[in-house]
Amino acid sequence: MLSKLFGILFLIVGGMIAFGILAALVGTVIGILMFVLKLAVPVLLVYVGYRLVTRDRSPASYYSS
């Protein structure tokens, strides 16, 4: 009877530890995704700004003086 109680206790403790590790892993993945999103916004803004600045140039304007 005592071994069954220890078995149930180990199942509960092991499940809680596994859930904690899984929650930390999911939190890490969400943190990485948020970092990528924060990094993508300035890159996108720089790209759009560059495209807006250079869209009126024609290839002939590079060769004329």
C-alpha positions in Angstrom: 0.0 0.0 0.0 2.8 2.4 0.8 4.5 1.7 -2.6 1.3 2.7 -4.4 1.2 6.0 -2.4 4.8 6.7 -3.4 3.9 5.8 -7.0 1.1 8.3 -7.0 3.3 10.9 -5.3 6.1 10.4 -7.9 3.5 10.7 -10.7 2.2 14.0 -9.4 5.7 15.4 -8.7 7.0 14.2 -12.1 4.0 15.7 -13.9 4.5 19.0 -12.2 8.2 19.1 -13.1 7.4 18.1 -16.7 4.7 20.8 -16.9 7.2 23.4 -15.5 9.8 22.5 -18.1 7.2 22.5 -20.9 5.9 26.0 -19.8 9.5 27.3 -19.7 10.1 25.9 -23.2 7.0 27.5 -24.6 7.9 30.8 -22.9 11.3 30.6 -24.5 9.9 30.0 -27.9 7.4 32.9 -27.5 10.3 35.1 -26.3 12.3 34.3 -29.4 9.3 35.0 -31.6 8.8 38.4 -30.0 12.5 39.2 -30.4 12.3 38.3 -34.2 9.2 40.5 -34.5 10.9 43.4 -32.7 13.9 42.9 -35.0 11.7 42.7 -38.2 9.9 45.9 -37.6 12.9 48.3 -38.0 14.3 46.2 -40.8 11.0 46.5 -42.6 10.8 50.2 -42.0 14.4 50.7 -43.3 13.6 48.7 -46.4 10.4 50.6 -47.1 12.2 53.9 -46.6 15.0 52.9 -48.9 12.5 51.9 -51.6 10.6 55.2 -51.2 13.8 57.2 -51.5 15.1 55.3 -54.6 11.9 54.7 -56.5 12.1 57.8 -58.6 15.6 57.2 -59.9 15.9 55.8 -63.4 19.0 53.8 -64.6 19.9 56.6 -67.0 20.4 59.1 -64.1 23.4 57.2 -62.9 25.3 57.8 -66.1 24.4 61.4 -66.8 26.4 64.2 -65.1 
